[in-house]
Amino acid sequence: MIKGTDESSLRTQATRFIISGVVSAVVDLSFTAVMQYLFGQSLAVSRTVGFIFGTLSAYMINRRWTFRAEPSVRRFLAVCLLYSVTYLINVGGYKYGFILLSGWGLPDWLSTVIAFVVSQGTATVANFVIQRTIIFRGAR
């Protein structure tokens, strides 16, 4: 493999993954906030709904644009398994981060944003590494 080609591919995929992640995070945070603040749902329920819609957005964008992969039942099931694990990281991090931050006296809206960014960031790094190195490895 030519060194520049591999680095360029990694850079391109990482950039696209970040862009799709931002779009999906906006979807995710929007649903989370609406469920929590407009509908009065619990932290876990709100975050779960947001996570589901954000995850669906991310999968569709990443499969088609970031990794340029054909539809595959195997890949879809692998992504579902991956998202199940990162769901626990994401929702758990959000819940306990929110509780910790609001316990420090931060306003709820700020606790929401910080807890969301930290938990989402952790899940995003894990998702990119696993999707690039395992799930979509041969799709380039």
CNS distance restraints for C-alpha pairs under 8 A (distance, minus, plus):
assign (resid   1 and name CA) (resid   5 and name CA) 7.39 0.50 0.50
assign (resid   1 and name CA) (resid   6 and name CA) 7.03 0.50 0.50
assign (resid   2 and name CA) (resid   6 and name CA) 6.53 0.50 0.50
assign (resid   3 and name CA) (resid   7 and name CA) 6.35 0.50 0.50
assign (resid   4 and name CA) (resid   8 and name CA) 5.89 0.50 0.50
assign (resid   5 and name CA) (resid   9 and name CA) 6.05 0.50 0.50
assign (resid   6 and name CA) (resid  10 and name CA) 6.14 0.50 0.50
assign (resid   7 and name CA) (resid  11 and name CA) 5.99 0.50 0.50
assign (resid   8 and name CA) (resid  12 and name CA) 5.94 0.50 0.50
assign (resid   9 and name CA) (resid  13 and name CA) 5.96 0.50 0.50
assign (resid  10 and name CA) (resid  14 and name CA) 5.88 0.50 0.50
assign (resid  11 and name CA) (resid  15 and name CA) 6.02 0.50 0.50
assign (resid  12 and name CA) (resid  16 and name CA) 6.13 0.50 0.50
assign (resid  12 and name CA) (resid  66 and name CA) 7.97 0.50 0.50
assign (resid  13 and name CA) (resid  17 and name CA) 5.85 0.50 0.50
assign (resid  13 and name CA) (resid  66 and name CA) 5.41 0.50 0.50
assign (resid  13 and name CA) (resid  67 and name CA) 6.80 0.50 0.50
assign (resid  14 and name CA) (resid  18 and name CA) 6.11 0.50 0.50
assign (resid  14 and name CA) (resid 128 and name CA) 7.74 0.50 0.50
assign (resid  15 and name CA) (resid  19 and name CA) 6.25 0.50 0.50
assign (resid  16 and name CA) (resid  20 and name CA) 6.03 0.50 0.50
assign (resid  16 and name CA) (resid  62 and name CA) 7.87 0.50 0.50
assign (resid  16 and name CA) (resid  65 and name CA) 7.41 0.50 0.50
assign (resid  16 and name CA) (resid  66 and name CA) 5.30 0.50 0.50
assign (resid  17 and name CA) (resid  21 and name CA) 5.84 0.50 0.50
assign (resid  17 and name CA) (resid  62 and name CA) 6.65 0.50 0.50
assign (resid  17 and name CA) (resid  66 and name CA) 5.94 0.50 0.50
assign (resid  17 and name CA) (resid 128 and name CA) 7.22 0.50 0.50
assign (resid  18 and name CA) (resid  22 and name CA) 6.13 0.50 0.50
assign (resid  19 and name CA) (resid  23 and name CA) 6.40 0.50 0.50
assign (resid  20 and name CA) (resid  24 and name CA) 6.01 0.50 0.50
assign (resid  20 and name CA) (resid  58 and name CA) 6.18 0.50 0.50
assign (resid  20 and name CA) (resid  61 and name CA) 6.24 0.50 0.50
assign (resid  20 and name CA) (resid  62 and name CA) 6.83 0.50 0.50
assign (resid  21 and name CA) (resid  25 and name CA) 5.77 0.50 0.50
assign (resid  21 and name CA) (resid  58 and name CA) 6.38 0.50 0.50
assign (resid  21 and name CA) (resid 124 and name CA) 7.47 0.50 0.50
assign (resid  22 and name CA) (resid  26 and name CA) 6.22 0.50 0.50
assign (resid  23 and name CA) (resid  27 and name CA) 6.53 0.50 0.50
assign (resid  23 and name CA) (resid  58 and name CA) 7.97 0.50 0.50
assign (resid  24 and name CA) (resid  28 and name CA) 6.01 0.50 0.50
assign (resid  24 and name CA) (resid  54 and name CA) 4.75 0.50 0.50
assign (resid  24 and name CA) (resid  55 and name CA) 7.03 0.50 0.50
assign (resid  24 and name CA) (resid  57 and name CA) 5.54 0.50 0.50
assign (resid  24 and name CA) (resid  58 and name CA) 5.44 0.50 0.50
assign (resid  25 and name CA) (resid  29 and name CA) 5.84 0.50 0.50
assign (resid  25 and name CA) (resid  54 and name CA) 6.06 0.50 0.50
assign (resid  25 and name CA) (resid 120 and name CA) 7.76 0.50 0.50
assign (resid  26 and name CA) (resid  30 and name CA) 5.90 0.50 0.50
assign (resid  26 and name CA) (resid  54 and name CA) 7.78 0.50 0.50
assign (resid  27 and name CA) (resid  31 and name CA) 6.31 0.50 0.50
assign (resid  27 and name CA) (resid  50 and name CA) 7.19 0.50 0.50
assign (resid  27 and name CA) (resid  53 and name CA) 6.73 0.50 0.50
assign (resid  27 and name CA) (resid  54 and name CA) 5.41 0.50 0.50
assign (resid  27 and name CA) (resid  57 and name CA) 7.75 0.50 0.50
assign (resid  28 and name CA) (resid  32 and name CA) 6.11 0.50 0.50
assign (resid  28 and name CA) (resid  49 and name CA) 7.92 0.50 0.50
assign (resid  28 and name CA) (resid  50 and name CA) 4.21 0.50 0.50
assign (resid  28 and name CA) (resid  51 and name CA) 5.55 0.50 0.50
assign (resid  28 and name CA) (resid  52 and name CA) 7.66 0.50 0.50
assign (resid  28 and name CA) (resid  53 and name CA) 6.03 0.50 0.50
assign (resid  28 and name CA) (resid  54 and name CA) 4.28 0.50 0.50
assign (resid  28 and name CA) (resid  55 and name CA) 7.78 0.50 0.50
assign (resid  29 and name CA) (resid  33 and name CA) 5.96 0.50 0.50
assign (resid  29 and name CA) (resid  50 and name CA) 6.14 0.50 0.50
assign (resid  29 and name CA) (resid 116 and name CA) 7.54 0.50 0.50
assign (resid  30 and name CA) (resid  34 and name CA) 6.09 0.50 0.50
assign (resid  30 and name CA) (resid  50 and name CA) 7.10 0.50 0.50
assign (resid  31 and name CA) (resid  35 and name CA) 6.03 0.50 0.50
assign (resid  31 and name CA) (resid  46 and name CA) 7.33 0.50 0.50
assign (resid  31 and name CA) (resid  47 and name CA) 8.00 0.50 0.50
assign (resid  31 and name CA) (resid  49 and name CA) 6.53 0.50 0.50
assign (resid  31 and name CA) (resid  50 and name CA) 4.57 0.50 0.50
assign (resid  31 and name CA) (resid  53 and name CA) 7.50 0.50 0.50
assign (resid  32 and name CA) (resid  36 and name CA) 6.08 0.50 0.50
assign (resid  32 and name CA) (resid  46 and name CA) 4.75 0.50 0.50
assign (resid  32 and name CA) (resid  47 and name CA) 5.08 0.50 0.50
assign (resid  32 and name CA) (resid  48 and name CA) 7.64 0.50 0.50
assign (resid  32 and name CA) (resid  49 and name CA) 6.46 0.50 0.50
assign (resid  32 and name CA) (resid  50 and name CA) 4.48 0.50 0.50
assign (resid  32 and name CA) (resid  51 and name CA) 7.72 0.50 0.50
assign (resid  33 and name CA) (resid  37 and name CA) 5.66 0.50 0.50
assign (resid  33 and name CA) (resid  38 and name CA) 7.46 0.50 0.50
assign (resid  33 and name CA) (resid  46 and name CA) 7.16 0.50 0.50
assign (resid  34 and name CA) (resid  38 and name CA) 5.03 0.50 0.50
assign (resid  34 and name CA) (resid  39 and name CA) 6.55 0.50 0.50
assign (resid  34 and name CA) (resid  46 and name CA) 7.86 0.50 0.50
assign (resid  35 and name CA) (resid  39 and name CA) 4.95 0.50 0.50
assign (resid  35 and name CA) (resid  40 and name CA) 6.34 0.50 0.50
assign (resid  35 and name CA) (resid  41 and name CA) 5.62 0.50 0.50
assign (resid  35 and name CA) (resid  45 and name CA) 7.78 0.50 0.50
assign (resid  35 and name CA) (resid  46 and name CA) 4.94 0.50 0.50
assign (resid  35 and name CA) (resid  49 and name CA) 7.63 0.50 0.50
assign (resid  36 and name CA) (resid  40 and name CA) 4.89 0.50 0.50
assign (resid  36 and name CA) (resid  41 and name CA) 4.82 0.50 0.50
assign (resid  36 and name CA) (resid  42 and name CA) 6.32 0.50 0.50
assign (resid  36 and name CA) (resid  43 and name CA) 6.55 0.50 0.50
assign (resid  36 and name CA) (resid  46 and name CA) 5.27 0.50 0.50
assign (resid  37 and name CA) (resid  41 and name CA) 7.48 0.50 0.50
assign (resid  41 and name CA) (resid  45 and name CA) 6.11 0.50 0.50
assign (resid  41 and name CA) (resid  46 and name CA) 5.81 0.50 0.50
assign (resid  42 and name CA) (resid  46 and name CA) 5.96 0.50 0.50
assign (resid  43 and name CA) (resid  47 and name CA) 5.96 0.50 0.50
assign (resid  43 and name CA) (resid  95 and name CA) 6.33 0.50 0.50
assign (resid  44 and name CA) (resid  48 and name CA) 5.96 0.50 0.50
assign (resid  44 and name CA) (resid  91 and name CA) 6.69 0.50 0.50
assign (resid  44 and name CA) (resid  95 and name CA) 6.81 0.50 0.50
assign (resid  45 and name CA) (resid  49 and name CA) 6.27 0.50 0.50
assign (resid  46 and name CA) (resid  50 and name CA) 6.29 0.50 0.50
assign (resid  47 and name CA) (resid  51 and name CA) 5.88 0.50 0.50
assign (resid  47 and name CA) (resid  91 and name CA) 6.15 0.50 0.50
assign (resid  47 and name CA) (resid  94 and name CA) 7.70 0.50 0.50
assign (resid  48 and name CA) (resid  52 and name CA) 6.15 0.50 0.50
assign (resid  48 and name CA) (resid  91 and name CA) 6.95 0.50 0.50
assign (resid  49 and name CA) (resid  53 and name CA) 6.47 0.50 0.50
assign (resid  50 and name CA) (resid  54 and name CA) 5.96 0.50 0.50
assign (resid  51 and name CA) (resid  55 and name CA) 5.75 0.50 0.50
assign (resid  51 and name CA) (resid  87 and name CA) 7.27 0.50 0.50
assign (resid  52 and name CA) (resid  56 and name CA) 6.21 0.50 0.50
assign (resid  53 and name CA) (resid  57 and name CA) 6.28 0.50 0.50
assign (resid  54 and name CA) (resid  58 and name CA) 6.12 0.50 0.50
assign (resid  55 and name CA) (resid  59 and name CA) 6.06 0.50 0.50
assign (resid  55 and name CA) (resid  83 and name CA) 7.49 0.50 0.50
assign (resid  56 and name CA) (resid  60 and name CA) 6.27 0.50 0.50
assign (resid  57 and name CA) (resid  61 and name CA) 6.22 0.50 0.50
assign (resid  58 and name CA) (resid  62 and name CA) 5.83 0.50 0.50
assign (resid  59 and name CA) (resid  63 and name CA) 5.86 0.50 0.50
assign (resid  59 and name CA) (resid  79 and name CA) 7.79 0.50 0.50
assign (resid  60 and name CA) (resid  64 and name CA) 6.32 0.50 0.50
assign (resid  61 and name CA) (resid  65 and name CA) 5.59 0.50 0.50
assign (resid  61 and name CA) (resid  66 and name CA) 6.91 0.50 0.50
assign (resid  62 and name CA) (resid  66 and name CA) 4.53 0.50 0.50
assign (resid  62 and name CA) (resid  67 and name CA) 5.93 0.50 0.50
assign (resid  62 and name CA) (resid  68 and name CA) 7.54 0.50 0.50
assign (resid  63 and name CA) (resid  67 and name CA) 5.48 0.50 0.50
assign (resid  63 and name CA) (resid  68 and name CA) 5.74 0.50 0.50
assign (resid  63 and name CA) (resid  69 and name CA) 5.36 0.50 0.50
assign (resid  63 and name CA) (resid  70 and name CA) 7.42 0.50 0.50
assign (resid  63 and name CA) (resid  71 and name CA) 7.69 0.50 0.50
assign (resid  64 and name CA) (resid  68 and name CA) 4.68 0.50 0.50
assign (resid  64 and name CA) (resid  69 and name CA) 5.91 0.50 0.50
assign (resid  64 and name CA) (resid  70 and name CA) 7.43 0.50 0.50
assign (resid  67 and name CA) (resid 132 and name CA) 7.84 0.50 0.50
assign (resid  67 and name CA) (resid 136 and name CA) 6.47 0.50 0.50
assign (resid  67 and name CA) (resid 139 and name CA) 6.27 0.50 0.50
assign (resid  67 and name CA) (resid 140 and name CA) 6.29 0.50 0.50
assign (resid  68 and name CA) (resid 139 and name CA) 6.49 0.50 0.50
assign (resid  68 and name CA) (resid 140 and name CA) 6.81 0.50 0.50
assign (resid  69 and name CA) (resid 136 and name CA) 7.09 0.50 0.50
assign (resid  69 and name CA) (resid 139 and name CA) 5.17 0.50 0.50
assign (resid  69 and name CA) (resid 140 and name CA) 7.54 0.50 0.50
assign (resid  70 and name CA) (resid 139 and name CA) 7.83 0.50 0.50
assign (resid  71 and name CA) (resid  75 and name CA) 7.70 0.50 0.50
assign (resid  71 and name CA) (resid  76 and name CA) 7.78 0.50 0.50
assign (resid  72 and name CA) (resid  76 and name CA) 6.09 0.50 0.50
assign (resid  73 and name CA) (resid  77 and name CA) 6.07 0.50 0.50
assign (resid  74 and name CA) (resid  78 and name CA) 6.11 0.50 0.50
assign (resid  75 and name CA) (resid  79 and name CA) 6.04 0.50 0.50
assign (resid  75 and name CA) (resid 135 and name CA) 6.02 0.50 0.50
assign (resid  75 and name CA) (resid 136 and name CA) 7.46 0.50 0.50
assign (resid  76 and name CA) (resid  80 and name CA) 6.15 0.50 0.50
assign (resid  77 and name CA) (resid  81 and name CA) 6.24 0.50 0.50
assign (resid  78 and name CA) (resid  82 and name CA) 6.16 0.50 0.50
assign (resid  78 and name CA) (resid 135 and name CA) 6.67 0.50 0.50
assign (resid  79 and name CA) (resid  83 and name CA) 5.93 0.50 0.50
assign (resid  79 and name CA) (resid 131 and name CA) 7.63 0.50 0.50
assign (resid  79 and name CA) (resid 135 and name CA) 7.31 0.50 0.50
assign (resid  80 and name CA) (resid  84 and name CA) 6.09 0.50 0.50
assign (resid  81 and name CA) (resid  85 and name CA) 6.57 0.50 0.50
assign (resid  82 and name CA) (resid  86 and name CA) 6.27 0.50 0.50
assign (resid  82 and name CA) (resid 127 and name CA) 7.21 0.50 0.50
assign (resid  82 and name CA) (resid 130 and name CA) 7.97 0.50 0.50
assign (resid  83 and name CA) (resid  87 and name CA) 5.63 0.50 0.50
assign (resid  83 and name CA) (resid 127 and name CA) 7.72 0.50 0.50
assign (resid  84 and name CA) (resid  88 and name CA) 6.74 0.50 0.50
assign (resid  85 and name CA) (resid  89 and name CA) 6.76 0.50 0.50
assign (resid  86 and name CA) (resid  90 and name CA) 5.84 0.50 0.50
assign (resid  86 and name CA) (resid 123 and name CA) 5.38 0.50 0.50
assign (resid  86 and name CA) (resid 126 and name CA) 7.57 0.50 0.50
assign (resid  86 and name CA) (resid 127 and name CA) 7.47 0.50 0.50
assign (resid  87 and name CA) (resid  91 and name CA) 5.82 0.50 0.50
assign (resid  87 and name CA) (resid  92 and name CA) 7.99 0.50 0.50
assign (resid  87 and name CA) (resid 123 and name CA) 7.76 0.50 0.50
assign (resid  88 and name CA) (resid  92 and name CA) 5.61 0.50 0.50
assign (resid  88 and name CA) (resid  93 and name CA) 7.96 0.50 0.50
assign (resid  89 and name CA) (resid  93 and name CA) 5.73 0.50 0.50
assign (resid  89 and name CA) (resid 119 and name CA) 6.88 0.50 0.50
assign (resid  89 and name CA) (resid 122 and name CA) 7.68 0.50 0.50
assign (resid  89 and name CA) (resid 123 and name CA) 6.49 0.50 0.50
assign (resid  90 and name CA) (resid  94 and name CA) 6.04 0.50 0.50
assign (resid  90 and name CA) (resid 119 and name CA) 4.81 0.50 0.50
assign (resid  90 and name CA) (resid 120 and name CA) 5.85 0.50 0.50
assign (resid  90 and name CA) (resid 122 and name CA) 7.49 0.50 0.50
assign (resid  90 and name CA) (resid 123 and name CA) 5.97 0.50 0.50
assign (resid  91 and name CA) (resid  95 and name CA) 6.02 0.50 0.50
assign (resid  91 and name CA) (resid 119 and name CA) 7.34 0.50 0.50
assign (resid  92 and name CA) (resid  96 and name CA) 6.09 0.50 0.50
assign (resid  92 and name CA) (resid 119 and name CA) 7.96 0.50 0.50
assign (resid  93 and name CA) (resid  97 and name CA) 5.58 0.50 0.50
assign (resid  93 and name CA) (resid 115 and name CA) 6.95 0.50 0.50
assign (resid  93 and name CA) (resid 118 and name CA) 7.51 0.50 0.50
assign (resid  93 and name CA) (resid 119 and name CA) 4.96 0.50 0.50
assign (resid  94 and name CA) (resid  98 and name CA) 5.84 0.50 0.50
assign (resid  94 and name CA) (resid 112 and name CA) 7.81 0.50 0.50
assign (resid  94 and name CA) (resid 115 and name CA) 4.90 0.50 0.50
assign (resid  94 and name CA) (resid 116 and name CA) 5.55 0.50 0.50
assign (resid  94 and name CA) (resid 118 and name CA) 7.70 0.50 0.50
assign (resid  94 and name CA) (resid 119 and name CA) 5.56 0.50 0.50
assign (resid  95 and name CA) (resid  99 and name CA) 6.28 0.50 0.50
assign (resid  95 and name CA) (resid 115 and name CA) 7.60 0.50 0.50
assign (resid  96 and name CA) (resid 100 and name CA) 6.00 0.50 0.50
assign (resid  97 and name CA) (resid 101 and name CA) 5.98 0.50 0.50
assign (resid  97 and name CA) (resid 111 and name CA) 7.55 0.50 0.50
assign (resid  97 and name CA) (resid 114 and name CA) 7.88 0.50 0.50
assign (resid  97 and name CA) (resid 115 and name CA) 4.87 0.50 0.50
assign (resid  98 and name CA) (resid 102 and name CA) 5.88 0.50 0.50
assign (resid  98 and name CA) (resid 108 and name CA) 7.87 0.50 0.50
assign (resid  98 and name CA) (resid 111 and name CA) 5.21 0.50 0.50
assign (resid  98 and name CA) (resid 112 and name CA) 5.93 0.50 0.50
assign (resid  98 and name CA) (resid 114 and name CA) 7.84 0.50 0.50
assign (resid  98 and name CA) (resid 115 and name CA) 5.37 0.50 0.50
assign (resid  99 and name CA) (resid 103 and name CA) 5.87 0.50 0.50
assign (resid 100 and name CA) (resid 104 and name CA) 6.42 0.50 0.50
assign (resid 101 and name CA) (resid 105 and name CA) 6.85 0.50 0.50
assign (resid 101 and name CA) (resid 106 and name CA) 5.92 0.50 0.50
assign (resid 101 and name CA) (resid 111 and name CA) 5.36 0.50 0.50
assign (resid 101 and name CA) (resid 115 and name CA) 7.74 0.50 0.50
assign (resid 102 and name CA) (resid 106 and name CA) 4.89 0.50 0.50
assign (resid 102 and name CA) (resid 107 and name CA) 6.35 0.50 0.50
assign (resid 102 and name CA) (resid 108 and name CA) 6.08 0.50 0.50
assign (resid 102 and name CA) (resid 111 and name CA) 5.70 0.50 0.50
assign (resid 106 and name CA) (resid 110 and name CA) 6.41 0.50 0.50
assign (resid 106 and name CA) (resid 111 and name CA) 6.07 0.50 0.50
assign (resid 107 and name CA) (resid 111 and name CA) 6.19 0.50 0.50
assign (resid 108 and name CA) (resid 112 and name CA) 5.98 0.50 0.50
assign (resid 109 and name CA) (resid 113 and name CA) 6.37 0.50 0.50
assign (resid 110 and name CA) (resid 114 and name CA) 6.13 0.50 0.50
assign (resid 111 and name CA) (resid 115 and name CA) 5.86 0.50 0.50
assign (resid 112 and name CA) (resid 116 and name CA) 5.92 0.50 0.50
assign (resid 113 and name CA) (resid 117 and name CA) 6.10 0.50 0.50
assign (resid 114 and name CA) (resid 118 and name CA) 6.19 0.50 0.50
assign (resid 115 and name CA) (resid 119 and name CA) 6.07 0.50 0.50
assign (resid 116 and name CA) (resid 120 and name CA) 5.76 0.50 0.50
assign (resid 117 and name CA) (resid 121 and name CA) 5.77 0.50 0.50
assign (resid 118 and name CA) (resid 122 and name CA) 6.27 0.50 0.50
assign (resid 119 and name CA) (resid 123 and name CA) 6.32 0.50 0.50
assign (resid 120 and name CA) (resid 124 and name CA) 5.93 0.50 0.50
assign (resid 121 and name CA) (resid 125 and name CA) 6.32 0.50 0.50
assign (resid 122 and name CA) (resid 126 and name CA) 6.53 0.50 0.50
assign (resid 123 and name CA) (resid 127 and name CA) 6.03 0.50 0.50
assign (resid 124 and name CA) (resid 128 and name CA) 6.15 0.50 0.50
assign (resid 125 and name CA) (resid 129 and name CA) 6.31 0.50 0.50
assign (resid 126 and name CA) (resid 130 and name CA) 6.21 0.50 0.50
assign (resid 127 and name CA) (resid 131 and name CA) 5.85 0.50 0.50
assign (resid 128 and name CA) (resid 132 and name CA) 5.84 0.50 0.50
assign (resid 129 and name CA) (resid 133 and name CA) 5.94 0.50 0.50
assign (resid 130 and name CA) (resid 134 and name CA) 5.44 0.50 0.50
assign (resid 130 and name CA) (resid 135 and name CA) 6.65 0.50 0.50
assign (resid 131 and name CA) (resid 135 and name CA) 4.66 0.50 0.50
assign (resid 131 and name CA) (resid 136 and name CA) 5.57 0.50 0.50
assign (resid 131 and name CA) (resid 137 and name CA) 7.41 0.50 0.50
assign (resid 132 and name CA) (resid 136 and name CA) 5.39 0.50 0.50
assign (resid 132 and name CA) (resid 137 and name CA) 5.51 0.50 0.50
assign (resid 133 and name CA) (resid 137 and name CA) 5.21 0.50 0.50
assign (resid 136 and name CA) (resid 140 and name CA) 7.59 0.50 0.50
